[in-house]
Amino acid sequence: MTLKIQIDDSAAAGPPYEQVRAQISAQARSGELPVGYRLPTVRGLAESLGLAANTVAKAYRALETDGVIETRGRNGTFVAAAGSAAEREIAAGAEAYALRAQRLGVSEGDALAAVRDALRAAYG
């Protein structure tokens, strides 16, 4: 079990920080990076990927906000038990969306179609 990240320089791949964030998140979700796995330091990962430290720091901040990783001060940064936090956040967002759609008088079918369109746009 080791962190594997590849940065694609094409414009279609998105900004490097987002590529780092997405790849770490996917590896944590799949279990490839288990809960408690210690991630490299910001500087260490930046050097190994040929990126600026601020780029990796931005990815780590986003991952921490998402509940995928947790920083334990000088002890390092670790993969968190993110599944449950992410699932709670998604469920809360879905509930809020459903209630809003209902208040606006949108049919269930139209609300689902809007979600499908948004997911297609987000996931390409």
N, CA, C and O atoms as a printed pandas DataFrame, in Angstrom:
     atom_number atom_name residue_name chain_id  residue_number  x_coord  y_coord  z_coord
0              1         N          MET        A               1    0.844   -1.170    0.000
1              2        CA          MET        A               1    0.000    0.000    0.000
2              3         C          MET        A               1    0.893    1.237    0.000
3              4         O          MET        A               1    1.626    1.514    0.950
4              5         N          THR        A               2    0.798    1.954   -1.090
5              6        CA          THR        A               2    1.567    3.176   -1.229
6              7         C          THR        A               2    0.785    4.171   -2.073
7              8         O          THR        A               2    0.047    3.789   -2.981
8              9         N          LEU        A               3    0.951    5.414   -1.773
9             10        CA          LEU        A               3    0.281    6.491   -2.479
10            11         C          LEU        A               3    0.810    6.570   -3.900
11            12         O          LEU        A               3    2.020    6.632   -4.119
12            13         N          LYS        A               4   -0.112    6.565   -4.874
13            14        CA          LYS        A               4    0.266    6.656   -6.281
14            15         C          LYS        A               4   -0.458    7.836   -6.888
15            16         O          LYS        A               4   -1.686    7.840   -6.977
16            17         N          ILE        A               5    0.296    8.836   -7.307
17            18        CA          ILE        A               5   -0.302   10.017   -7.917
18            19         C          ILE        A               5    0.441   10.334   -9.200
19            20         O          ILE        A               5    1.672   10.347   -9.237
20            21         N          GLN        A               6   -0.325   10.589  -10.249
21            22        CA          GLN        A               6    0.246   11.023  -11.512
22            23         C          GLN        A               6   -0.399   12.338  -11.889
23            24         O          GLN        A               6   -1.622   12.473  -11.844
24            25         N          ILE        A               7    0.419   13.309  -12.259
25            26        CA          ILE        A               7   -0.074   14.616  -12.668
26            27         C          ILE        A               7   -0.078   14.675  -14.191
27            28         O          ILE        A               7    0.942   14.446  -14.841
28            29         N          ASP        A               8   -1.238   14.984  -14.739
29            30        CA          ASP        A               8   -1.406   15.128  -16.186
30            31         C          ASP        A               8   -1.332   16.616  -16.507
31            32         O          ASP        A               8   -2.098   17.410  -15.962
32            33         N          ASP        A               9   -0.421   16.990  -17.380
33            34        CA          ASP        A               9   -0.220   18.402  -17.698
34            35         C          ASP        A               9   -1.228   18.959  -18.693
35            36         O          ASP        A               9   -1.212   20.160  -18.963
36            37         N          SER        A              10   -2.107   18.122  -19.248
37            38        CA          SER        A              10   -3.075   18.631  -20.221
38            39         C          SER        A              10   -4.127   19.483  -19.516
39            40         O          SER        A              10   -4.472   19.246  -18.358
40            41         N          ALA        A              11   -4.620   20.469  -20.235
41            42        CA          ALA        A              11   -5.621   21.378  -19.666
42            43         C          ALA        A              11   -6.890   20.627  -19.269
43            44         O          ALA        A              11   -7.561   21.010  -18.311
44            45         N          ALA        A              12   -7.217   19.579  -19.986
45            46        CA          ALA        A              12   -8.442   18.819  -19.717
46            47         C          ALA        A              12   -8.396   18.099  -18.368
47            48         O          ALA        A              12   -9.439   17.789  -17.792
48            49         N          ALA        A              13   -7.200   17.837  -17.868
49            50        CA          ALA        A              13   -7.052   17.092  -16.613
50            51         C          ALA        A              13   -7.381   17.942  -15.391
51            52         O          ALA        A              13   -7.582   17.400  -14.305
52            53         N          GLY        A              14   -7.441   19.238  -15.545
53            54        CA          GLY        A              14   -7.737   20.128  -14.433
54            55         C          GLY        A              14   -6.469   20.562  -13.728
55            56         O          GLY        A              14   -5.380   20.075  -14.033
56            57         N          PRO        A              15   -6.614   21.485  -12.778
57            58        CA          PRO        A              15   -5.446   22.004  -12.068
58            59         C          PRO        A              15   -4.745   20.912  -11.247
59            60         O          PRO        A              15   -5.395   19.986  -10.762
60            61         N          PRO        A              16   -3.443   21.021  -11.096
61            62        CA          PRO        A              16   -2.700   19.985  -10.354
62            63         C          PRO        A              16   -3.220   19.727   -8.942
63            64         O          PRO        A              16   -3.281   18.575   -8.514
64            65         N          TYR        A              17   -3.596   20.780   -8.210
65            66        CA          TYR        A              17   -4.077   20.547   -6.837
66            67         C          TYR        A              17   -5.328   19.680   -6.857
67            68         O          TYR        A              17   -5.511   18.837   -5.978
68            69         N          GLU        A              18   -6.203   19.881   -7.863
69            70        CA          GLU        A              18   -7.428   19.098   -7.958
70            71         C          GLU        A              18   -7.114   17.651   -8.328
71            72         O          GLU        A              18   -7.791   16.733   -7.866
72            73         N          GLN        A              19   -6.100   17.444   -9.150
73            74        CA          GLN        A              19   -5.692   16.082   -9.497
74            75         C          GLN        A              19   -5.171   15.351   -8.257
75            76         O          GLN        A              19   -5.492   14.184   -8.036
76            77         N          VAL        A              20   -4.371   16.043   -7.458
77            78        CA          VAL        A              20   -3.846   15.454   -6.214
78            79         C          VAL        A              20   -5.011   15.132   -5.282
79            80         O          VAL        A              20   -5.087   14.032   -4.734
80            81         N          ARG        A              21   -5.921   16.096   -5.103
81            82        CA          ARG        A              21   -7.068   15.901   -4.216
82            83         C          ARG        A              21   -7.905   14.717   -4.672
83            84         O          ARG        A              21   -8.250   13.852   -3.867
84            85         N          ALA        A              22   -8.233   14.672   -5.954
85            86        CA          ALA        A              22   -9.108   13.619   -6.475
86            87         C          ALA        A              22   -8.464   12.240   -6.357
87            88         O          ALA        A              22   -9.138   11.268   -6.018
88            89         N          GLN        A              23   -7.175   12.153   -6.634
89            90        CA          GLN        A              23   -6.510   10.842   -6.592
90            91         C          GLN        A              23   -6.374   10.320   -5.159
91            92         O          GLN        A              23   -6.578    9.132   -4.909
92            93         N          ILE        A              24   -6.034   11.197   -4.230
93            94        CA          ILE        A              24   -5.950   10.757   -2.825
94            95         C          ILE        A              24   -7.336   10.363   -2.326
95            96         O          ILE        A              24   -7.491    9.346   -1.649
96            97         N          SER        A              25   -8.334   11.161   -2.659
97            98        CA          SER        A              25   -9.697   10.862   -2.231
98            99         C          SER        A              25  -10.157    9.514   -2.779
99           100         O          SER        A              25  -10.731    8.709   -2.047
100          101         N          ALA        A              26   -9.909    9.268   -4.054
101          102        CA          ALA        A              26  -10.321    8.003   -4.671
102          103         C          ALA        A              26   -9.599    6.817   -4.033
103          104         O          ALA        A              26  -10.208    5.774   -3.797
104          105         N          GLN        A              27   -8.320    6.970   -3.757
105          106        CA          GLN        A              27   -7.560    5.872   -3.153
106          107         C          GLN        A              27   -8.013    5.612   -1.720
107          108         O          GLN        A              27   -8.007    4.468   -1.265
108          109         N          ALA        A              28   -8.405    6.668   -1.006
109          110        CA          ALA        A              28   -8.909    6.482    0.359
110          111         C          ALA        A              28  -10.278    5.809    0.326
111          112         O          ALA        A              28  -10.546    4.910    1.123
112          113         N          ARG        A              29  -11.146    6.240   -0.593
113          114        CA          ARG        A              29  -12.483    5.647   -0.704
114          115         C          ARG        A              29  -12.428    4.174   -1.086
115          116         O          ARG        A              29  -13.206    3.366   -0.579
116          117         N          SER        A              30  -11.503    3.826   -1.983
117          118        CA          SER        A              30  -11.419    2.443   -2.453
118          119         C          SER        A              30  -10.766    1.510   -1.432
119          120         O          SER        A              30  -10.855    0.289   -1.556
120          121         N          GLY        A              31  -10.108    2.091   -0.419
121          122        CA          GLY        A              31   -9.400    1.279    0.561
122          123         C          GLY        A              31   -7.953    1.023    0.178
123          124         O          GLY        A              31   -7.204    0.406    0.935
124          125         N          GLU        A              32   -7.559    1.498   -0.999
125          126        CA          GLU        A              32   -6.162    1.358   -1.423
126          127         C          GLU        A              32   -5.242    2.058   -0.415
127          128         O          GLU        A              32   -4.134    1.600   -0.136
128          129         N          LEU        A              33   -5.733    3.178    0.122
129          130        CA          LEU        A              33   -5.059    3.845    1.246
130          131         C          LEU        A              33   -5.959    3.630    2.455
131          132         O          LEU        A              33   -7.004    4.272    2.561
132          133         N          PRO        A              34   -5.583    2.753    3.357
133          134        CA          PRO        A              34   -6.462    2.436    4.486
134          135         C          PRO        A              34   -6.516    3.570    5.514
135          136         O          PRO        A              34   -5.639    4.433    5.564
136          137         N          VAL        A              35   -7.554    3.540    6.316
137          138        CA          VAL        A              35   -7.681    4.489    7.422
138          139         C          VAL        A              35   -6.422    4.393    8.279
139          140         O          VAL        A              35   -5.979    3.299    8.627
140          141         N          GLY        A              36   -5.856    5.544    8.611
141          142        CA          GLY        A              36   -4.652    5.573    9.426
142          143         C          GLY        A              36   -3.366    5.624    8.619
143          144         O          GLY        A              36   -2.290    5.803    9.188
144          145         N          TYR        A              37   -3.457    5.470    7.297
145          146        CA          TYR        A              37   -2.253    5.535    6.449
146          147         C          TYR        A              37   -1.652    6.931    6.559
147          148         O          TYR        A              37   -2.357    7.931    6.426
148          149         N          ARG        A              38   -0.356    6.990    6.802
149          150        CA          ARG        A              38    0.320    8.281    6.947
150          151         C          ARG        A              38    0.735    8.792    5.575
151          152         O          ARG        A              38    1.482    8.129    4.856
152          153         N          LEU        A              39    0.250    9.963    5.223
153          154        CA          LEU        A              39    0.582   10.589    3.952
154          155         C          LEU        A              39    1.935   11.280    4.034
155          156         O          LEU        A              39    2.383   11.634    5.125
156          157         N          PRO        A              40    2.589   11.478    2.899
157          158        CA          PRO        A              40    3.849   12.223    2.905
158          159         C          PRO        A              40    3.608   13.658    3.362
159          160         O          PRO        A              40    2.486   14.161    3.304
160          161         N          THR        A              41    4.658   14.296    3.808
161          162        CA          THR        A              41    4.548   15.716    4.151
162          163         C          THR        A              41    4.209   16.497    2.892
163          164         O          THR        A              41    4.409   16.014    1.777
164          165         N          VAL        A              42    3.701   17.693    3.075
165          166        CA          VAL        A              42    3.387   18.560    1.940
166          167         C          VAL        A              42    4.635   18.757    1.088
167          168         O          VAL        A              42    4.597   18.609   -0.134
168          169         N          ARG        A              43    5.728   19.089    1.741
169          170        CA          ARG        A              43    6.976   19.318    1.000
170          171         C          ARG        A              43    7.465   18.067    0.296
171          172         O          ARG        A              43    7.896   18.117   -0.856
172          173         N          GLY        A              44    7.396   16.950    0.994
173          174        CA          GLY        A              44    7.865   15.695    0.417
174          175         C          GLY        A              44    7.068   15.298   -0.813
175          176         O          GLY        A              44    7.639   14.892   -1.825
176          177         N          LEU        A              45    5.742   15.415   -0.723
177          178        CA          LEU        A              45    4.906   15.054   -1.869
178          179         C          LEU        A              45    5.112   16.050   -3.005
179          180         O          LEU        A              45    5.176   15.661   -4.171
180          181         N          ALA        A              46    5.216   17.326   -2.667
181          182        CA          ALA        A              46    5.434   18.342   -3.700
182          183         C          ALA        A              46    6.724   18.061   -4.466
183          184         O          ALA        A              46    6.752   18.136   -5.694
184          185         N          GLU        A              47    7.785   17.738   -3.741
185          186        CA          GLU        A              47    9.070   17.452   -4.393
186          187         C          GLU        A              47    8.969   16.219   -5.282
187          188         O          GLU        A              47    9.479   16.219   -6.402
188          189         N          SER        A              48    8.318   15.176   -4.795
189          190        CA          SER        A              48    8.241   13.942   -5.584
190          191         C          SER        A              48    7.384   14.116   -6.837
191          192         O          SER        A              48    7.588   13.414   -7.827
192          193         N          LEU        A              49    6.426   15.045   -6.801
193          194        CA          LEU        A              49    5.560   15.269   -7.957
194          195         C          LEU        A              49    6.035   16.423   -8.836
195          196         O          LEU        A              49    5.498   16.644   -9.921
196          197         N          GLY        A              50    7.036   17.152   -8.368
197          198        CA          GLY        A              50    7.510   18.306   -9.128
198          199         C          GLY        A              50    6.534   19.466   -9.094
199          200         O          GLY        A              50    6.409   20.213  -10.064
200          201         N          LEU        A              51    5.836   19.614   -7.961
201          202        CA          LEU        A              51    4.861   20.691   -7.795
202          203         C          LEU        A              51    5.321   21.649   -6.710
203          204         O          LEU        A              51    6.214   21.332   -5.925
204          205         N          ALA        A              52    4.707   22.815   -6.672
205          206        CA          ALA        A              52    4.962   23.770   -5.601
206          207         C          ALA        A              52    4.311   23.258   -4.313
207          208         O          ALA        A              52    3.252   22.631   -4.349
208          209         N          ALA        A              53    4.945   23.528   -3.196
209          210        CA          ALA        A              53    4.393   23.095   -1.905
210          211         C          ALA        A              53    2.999   23.670   -1.688
211          212         O          ALA        A              53    2.143   22.999   -1.112
212          213         N          ASN        A              54    2.754   24.896   -2.135
213          214        CA          ASN        A              54    1.428   25.502   -1.965
214          215         C          ASN        A              54    0.343   24.724   -2.712
215          216         O          ASN        A              54   -0.806   24.686   -2.272
216          217         N          THR        A              55    0.701   24.107   -3.832
217          218        CA          THR        A              55   -0.254   23.315   -4.604
218          219         C          THR        A              55   -0.701   22.090   -3.807
219          220         O          THR        A              55   -1.892   21.792   -3.721
220          221         N          VAL        A              56    0.257   21.397   -3.234
221          222        CA          VAL        A              56   -0.070   20.213   -2.427
222          223         C          VAL        A              56   -0.787   20.631   -1.144
223          224         O          VAL        A              56   -1.714   19.953   -0.702
224          225         N          ALA        A              57   -0.365   21.737   -0.547
225          226        CA          ALA        A              57   -1.023   22.227    0.671
226          227         C          ALA        A              57   -2.493   22.539    0.396
227          228         O          ALA        A              57   -3.355   22.265    1.232
228          229         N          LYS        A              58   -2.779   23.112   -0.773
229          230        CA          LYS        A              58   -4.167   23.423   -1.142
230          231         C          LYS        A              58   -4.979   22.127   -1.268
231          232         O          LYS        A              58   -6.124   22.066   -0.822
232          233         N          ALA        A              59   -4.388   21.103   -1.870
233          234        CA          ALA        A              59   -5.069   19.806   -1.992
234          235         C          ALA        A              59   -5.317   19.199   -0.617
235          236         O          ALA        A              59   -6.412   18.705   -0.348
236          237         N          TYR        A              60   -4.317   19.230    0.252
237          238        CA          TYR        A              60   -4.471   18.683    1.604
238          239         C          TYR        A              60   -5.560   19.434    2.373
239          240         O          TYR        A              60   -6.355   18.816    3.082
240          241         N          ARG        A              61   -5.602   20.767    2.238
241          242        CA          ARG        A              61   -6.645   21.540    2.934
242          243         C          ARG        A              61   -8.033   21.117    2.458
243          244         O          ARG        A              61   -8.949   20.951    3.264
244          245         N          ALA        A              62   -8.183   20.943    1.138
245          246        CA          ALA        A              62   -9.479   20.518    0.594
246          247         C          ALA        A              62   -9.843   19.126    1.098
247          248         O          ALA        A              62  -10.995   18.869    1.447
248          249         N          LEU        A              63   -8.864   18.234    1.136
249          250        CA          LEU        A              63   -9.113   16.866    1.625
250          251         C          LEU        A              63   -9.485   16.873    3.106
251          252         O          LEU        A              63  -10.327   16.091    3.548
252          253         N          GLU        A              64   -8.861   17.749    3.854
253          254        CA          GLU        A              64   -9.184   17.834    5.285
254          255         C          GLU        A              64  -10.594   18.387    5.471
255          256         O          GLU        A              64  -11.344   17.911    6.324
256          257         N          THR        A              65  -10.951   19.383    4.681
257          258        CA          THR        A              65  -12.307   19.940    4.732
258          259         C          THR        A              65  -13.335   18.876    4.386
259          260         O          THR        A              65  -14.412   18.827    4.980
260          261         N          ASP        A              66  -13.001   18.022    3.422
261          262        CA          ASP        A              66  -13.902   16.936    3.004
262          263         C          ASP        A              66  -13.939   15.780    3.995
263          264         O          ASP        A              66  -14.770   14.882    3.863
264          265         N          GLY        A              67  -13.049   15.789    4.987
265          266        CA          GLY        A              67  -13.015   14.715    5.975
266          267         C          GLY        A              67  -12.270   13.479    5.507
267          268         O          GLY        A              67  -12.373   12.421    6.128
268          269         N          VAL        A              68  -11.517   13.598    4.412
269          270        CA          VAL        A              68  -10.786   12.447    3.875
270          271         C          VAL        A              68   -9.490   12.227    4.644
271          272         O          VAL        A              68   -9.078   11.089    4.869
272          273         N          ILE        A              69   -8.852   13.319    5.044
273          274        CA          ILE        A              69   -7.606   13.226    5.806
274          275         C          ILE        A              69   -7.721   14.050    7.068
275          276         O          ILE        A              69   -8.596   14.906    7.201
276          277         N          GLU        A              70   -6.816   13.772    7.993
277          278        CA          GLU        A              70   -6.747   14.572    9.218
278          279         C          GLU        A              70   -5.296   14.829    9.550
279          280         O          GLU        A              70   -4.440   13.956    9.408
280          281         N          THR        A              71   -5.034   16.052    9.999
281          282        CA          THR        A              71   -3.685   16.419   10.384
282          283         C          THR        A              71   -3.599   16.336   11.898
283          284         O          THR        A              71   -4.447   16.865   12.616
284          285         N          ARG        A              72   -2.565   15.666   12.366
285          286        CA          ARG        A              72   -2.370   15.491   13.814
286          287         C          ARG        A              72   -1.118   16.243   14.247
287          288         O          ARG        A              72   -0.179   15.664   14.793
288          289         N          GLY        A              73   -1.131   17.530   13.992
289          290        CA          GLY        A              73    0.003   18.374   14.380
290          291         C          GLY        A              73    1.310   17.876   13.811
291          292         O          GLY        A              73    1.403   17.565   12.624
292          293         N          ARG        A              74    2.314   17.799   14.655
293          294        CA          ARG        A              74    3.641   17.368   14.212
294          295         C          ARG        A              74    3.726   15.871   13.923
295          296         O          ARG        A              74    4.722   15.394   13.379
296          297         N          ASN        A              75    2.678   15.132   14.288
297          298        CA          ASN        A              75    2.684   13.690   14.027
298          299         C          ASN        A              75    2.437   13.355   12.564
299          300         O          ASN        A              75    2.758   12.252   12.120
300          301         N          GLY        A              76    1.871   14.290   11.809
301          302        CA          GLY        A              76    1.672   14.071   10.384
302          303         C          GLY        A              76    0.230   14.130    9.951
303          304         O          GLY        A              76   -0.662   14.515   10.707
304          305         N          THR        A              77    0.031   13.737    8.711
305          306        CA          THR        A              77   -1.286   13.754    8.082
306          307         C          THR        A              77   -1.666   12.328    7.730
307          308         O          THR        A              77   -0.866   11.585    7.161
308          309         N          PHE        A              78   -2.893   11.948    8.072
309          310        CA          PHE        A              78   -3.332   10.562    7.946
310          311         C          PHE        A              78   -4.668   10.477    7.229
311          312         O          PHE        A              78   -5.454   11.424    7.235
312          313         N          VAL        A              79   -4.912    9.328    6.611
313          314        CA          VAL        A              79   -6.213    9.058    6.015
314          315         C          VAL        A              79   -7.199    8.875    7.167
315          316         O          VAL        A              79   -6.974    8.078    8.077
316          317         N          ALA        A              80   -8.287    9.625    7.107
317          318        CA          ALA        A              80   -9.306    9.572    8.162
318          319         C          ALA        A              80  -10.369    8.539    7.805
319          320         O          ALA        A              80  -10.416    8.036    6.682
320          321         N          ALA        A              81  -11.193    8.242    8.750
321          322        CA          ALA        A              81  -12.354    7.379    8.501
322          323         C          ALA        A              81  -13.380    8.239    7.779
323          324         O          ALA        A              81  -14.402    8.617    8.351
324          325         N          ALA        A              82  -13.097    8.545    6.512
325          326        CA          ALA        A              82  -13.845    9.547    5.765
326          327         C          ALA        A              82  -15.182    9.061    5.246
327          328         O          ALA        A              82  -16.094    9.860    5.036
328          329         N          GLY        A              83  -15.307    7.776    5.039
329          330        CA          GLY        A              83  -16.533    7.279    4.450
330          331         C          GLY        A              83  -17.767    7.747    5.179
331          332         O          GLY        A              83  -18.709    8.242    4.560
332          333         N          SER        A              84  -17.772    7.596    6.483
333          334        CA          SER        A              84  -18.968    7.959    7.227
334          335         C          SER        A              84  -19.193    9.466    7.215
335          336         O          SER        A              84  -20.340    9.905    7.127
336          337         N          ALA        A              85  -18.136   10.273    7.299
337          338        CA          ALA        A              85  -18.291   11.723    7.270
338          339         C          ALA        A              85  -18.800   12.163    5.906
339          340         O          ALA        A              85  -19.697   13.002    5.815
340          341         N          ALA        A              86  -18.235   11.603    4.853
341          342        CA          ALA        A              86  -18.666   11.959    3.502
342          343         C          ALA        A              86  -20.118   11.532    3.277
343          344         O          ALA        A              86  -20.910   12.282    2.707
344          345         N          GLU        A              87  -20.460   10.327    3.728
345          346        CA          GLU        A              87  -21.826    9.850    3.550
346          347         C          GLU        A              87  -22.820   10.728    4.303
347          348         O          GLU        A              87  -23.902   11.010    3.790
348          349         N          ARG        A              88  -22.473   11.160    5.505
349          350        CA          ARG        A              88  -23.358   12.049    6.265
350          351         C          ARG        A              88  -23.559   13.371    5.534
351          352         O          ARG        A              88  -24.678   13.878    5.443
352          353         N          GLU        A              89  -22.468   13.924    5.015
353          354        CA          GLU        A              89  -22.566   15.203    4.320
354          355         C          GLU        A              89  -23.402   15.076    3.050
355          356         O          GLU        A              89  -24.224   15.945    2.758
356          357         N          ILE        A              90  -23.197   14.001    2.297
357          358        CA          ILE        A              90  -23.973   13.778    1.077
358          359         C          ILE        A              90  -25.454   13.591    1.424
359          360         O          ILE        A              90  -26.321   14.156    0.757
360          361         N          ALA        A              91  -25.744   12.810    2.453
361          362        CA          ALA        A              91  -27.135   12.573    2.845
362          363         C          ALA        A              91  -27.802   13.883    3.277
363          364         O          ALA        A              91  -28.959   14.129    2.934
364          365         N          ALA        A              92  -27.087   14.717    4.020
365          366        CA          ALA        A              92  -27.649   15.998    4.461
366          367         C          ALA        A              92  -27.906   16.911    3.260
367          368         O          ALA        A              92  -28.931   17.590    3.197
368          369         N          GLY        A              93  -26.976   16.922    2.317
369          370        CA          GLY        A              93  -27.166   17.729    1.117
370          371         C          GLY        A              93  -28.333   17.238    0.283
371          372         O          GLY        A              93  -29.105   18.037   -0.247
372          373         N          ALA        A              94  -28.462   15.924    0.165
373          374        CA          ALA        A              94  -29.564   15.340   -0.606
374          375         C          ALA        A              94  -30.903   15.666    0.043
375          376         O          ALA        A              94  -31.874   15.989   -0.642
376          377         N          GLU        A              95  -30.945   15.579    1.363
377          378        CA          GLU        A              95  -32.184   15.889    2.076
378          379         C          GLU        A              95  -32.570   17.350    1.883
379          380         O          GLU        A              95  -33.733   17.659    1.629
380          381         N          ALA        A              96  -31.599   18.243    2.004
381          382        CA          ALA        A              96  -31.862   19.667    1.820
382          383         C          ALA        A              96  -32.345   19.941    0.391
383          384         O          ALA        A              96  -33.263   20.735    0.184
384          385         N          TYR        A              97  -31.726   19.282   -0.586
385          386        CA          TYR        A              97  -32.131   19.445   -1.978
386          387         C          TYR        A              97  -33.568   18.962   -2.183
387          388         O          TYR        A              97  -34.372   19.647   -2.815
388          389         N          ALA        A              98  -33.885   17.789   -1.652
389          390        CA          ALA        A              98  -35.221   17.223   -1.821
390          391         C          ALA        A              98  -36.286   18.139   -1.215
391          392         O          ALA        A              98  -37.331   18.372   -1.822
392          393         N          LEU        A              99  -36.014   18.651   -0.022
393          394        CA          LEU        A              99  -36.980   19.552    0.622
394          395         C          LEU        A              99  -37.139   20.843   -0.177
395          396         O          LEU        A              99  -38.253   21.346   -0.326
396          397         N          ARG        A             100  -36.050   21.374   -0.684
397          398        CA          ARG        A             100  -36.096   22.603   -1.492
398          399         C          ARG        A             100  -36.885   22.369   -2.776
399          400         O          ARG        A             100  -37.711   23.198   -3.160
400          401         N          ALA        A             101  -36.632   21.243   -3.440
401          402        CA          ALA        A             101  -37.352   20.926   -4.677
402          403         C          ALA        A             101  -38.854   20.801   -4.403
403          404         O          ALA        A             101  -39.681   21.271   -5.184
404          405         N          GLN        A             102  -39.183   20.165   -3.289
405          406        CA          GLN        A             102  -40.595   20.002   -2.931
406          407         C          GLN        A             102  -41.244   21.366   -2.669
407          408         O          GLN        A             102  -42.347   21.628   -3.150
408          409         N          ARG        A             103  -40.566   22.234   -1.910
409          410        CA          ARG        A             103  -41.101   23.574   -1.617
410          411         C          ARG        A             103  -41.297   24.397   -2.887
411          412         O          ARG        A             103  -42.217   25.211   -2.971
412          413         N          LEU        A             104  -40.428   24.182   -3.875
413          414        CA          LEU        A             104  -40.528   24.919   -5.133
414          415         C          LEU        A             104  -41.577   24.331   -6.068
415          416         O          LEU        A             104  -41.874   24.900   -7.118
416          417         N          GLY        A             105  -42.134   23.193   -5.681
417          418        CA          GLY        A             105  -43.161   22.569   -6.499
418          419         C          GLY        A             105  -42.612   21.795   -7.691
419          420         O          GLY        A             105  -43.333   21.547   -8.657
420          421         N          VAL        A             106  -41.333   21.412   -7.626
421          422        CA          VAL        A             106  -40.707   20.643   -8.707
422          423         C          VAL        A             106  -41.085   19.175   -8.548
423          424         O          VAL        A             106  -41.060   18.635   -7.442
424          425         N          SER        A             107  -41.433   18.537   -9.656
425          426        CA          SER        A             107  -41.803   17.116   -9.583
426          427         C          SER        A             107  -40.577   16.281   -9.226
427          428         O          SER        A             107  -39.437   16.704   -9.417
428          429         N          GLU        A             108  -40.840   15.087   -8.703
429          430        CA          GLU        A             108  -39.744   14.178   -8.353
430          431         C          GLU        A             108  -38.893   13.859   -9.583
431          432         O          GLU        A             108  -37.665   13.836   -9.504
432          433         N          GLY        A             109  -39.544   13.616  -10.706
433          434        CA          GLY        A             109  -38.827   13.304  -11.941
434          435         C          GLY        A             109  -37.918   14.444  -12.391
435          436         O          GLY        A             109  -36.778   14.212  -12.792
436          437         N          ASP        A             110  -38.423   15.675  -12.323
437          438        CA          ASP        A             110  -37.611   16.827  -12.720
438          439         C          ASP        A             110  -36.454   17.059  -11.746
439          440         O          ASP        A             110  -35.357   17.443  -12.151
440          441         N          ALA        A             111  -36.713   16.822  -10.457
441          442        CA          ALA        A             111  -35.644   16.977   -9.462
442          443         C          ALA        A             111  -34.543   15.952   -9.698
443          444         O          ALA        A             111  -33.359   16.282   -9.626
444          445         N          LEU        A             112  -34.929   14.705   -9.981
445          446        CA          LEU        A             112  -33.939   13.659  -10.274
446          447         C          LEU        A             112  -33.167   13.969  -11.553
447          448         O          LEU        A             112  -31.959   13.745  -11.621
448          449         N          ALA        A             113  -33.861   14.483  -12.563
449          450        CA          ALA        A             113  -33.201   14.833  -13.825
450          451         C          ALA        A             113  -32.162   15.934  -13.591
451          452         O          ALA        A             113  -31.079   15.902  -14.174
452          453         N          ALA        A             114  -32.492   16.898  -12.743
453          454        CA          ALA        A             114  -31.546   17.980  -12.440
454          455         C          ALA        A             114  -30.304   17.425  -11.740
455          456         O          ALA        A             114  -29.187   17.862  -12.017
456          457         N          VAL        A             115  -30.496   16.468  -10.840
457          458        CA          VAL        A             115  -29.361   15.848  -10.142
458          459         C          VAL        A             115  -28.513   15.051  -11.134
459          460         O          VAL        A             115  -27.285   15.134  -11.108
460          461         N          ARG        A             116  -29.164   14.285  -12.001
461          462        CA          ARG        A             116  -28.405   13.517  -13.005
462          463         C          ARG        A             116  -27.579   14.441  -13.890
463          464         O          ARG        A             116  -26.419   14.147  -14.179
464          465         N          ASP        A             117  -28.167   15.560  -14.327
465          466        CA          ASP        A             117  -27.441   16.518  -15.159
466          467         C          ASP        A             117  -26.245   17.098  -14.407
467          468         O          ASP        A             117  -25.156   17.228  -14.965
468          469         N          ALA        A             118  -26.456   17.441  -13.149
469          470        CA          ALA        A             118  -25.363   18.010  -12.338
470          471         C          ALA        A             118  -24.248   16.992  -12.124
471          472         O          ALA        A             118  -23.069   17.342  -12.179
472          473         N          LEU        A             119  -24.614   15.736  -11.882
473          474        CA          LEU        A             119  -23.597   14.691  -11.700
474          475         C          LEU        A             119  -22.825   14.432  -12.987
475          476         O          LEU        A             119  -21.607   14.256  -12.960
476          477         N          ARG        A             120  -23.533   14.410  -14.114
477          478        CA          ARG        A             120  -22.844   14.238  -15.397
478          479         C          ARG        A             120  -21.859   15.370  -15.639
479          480         O          ARG        A             120  -20.743   15.140  -16.106
480          481         N          ALA        A             121  -22.268   16.587  -15.324
481          482        CA          ALA        A             121  -21.374   17.746  -15.504
482          483         C          ALA        A             121  -20.177   17.659  -14.567
483          484         O          ALA        A             121  -19.055   17.980  -14.960
484          485         N          ALA        A             122  -20.407   17.229  -13.334
485          486        CA          ALA        A             122  -19.309   17.158  -12.347
486          487         C          ALA        A             122  -18.340   16.036  -12.635
487          488         O          ALA        A             122  -17.132   16.208  -12.476
488          489         N          TYR        A             123  -18.842   14.892  -13.055
489          490        CA          TYR        A             123  -17.999   13.717  -13.252
490          491         C          TYR        A             123  -17.546   13.533  -14.694
491          492         O          TYR        A             123  -16.794   12.613  -15.014
492          493         N          GLY        A             124  -18.025   14.438  -15.565
493          494        CA          GLY        A             124  -17.595   14.421  -16.969
494          495         C          GLY        A             124  -18.096   13.255  -17.686
495          496         O          GLY        A             124  -17.821   13.098  -18.876
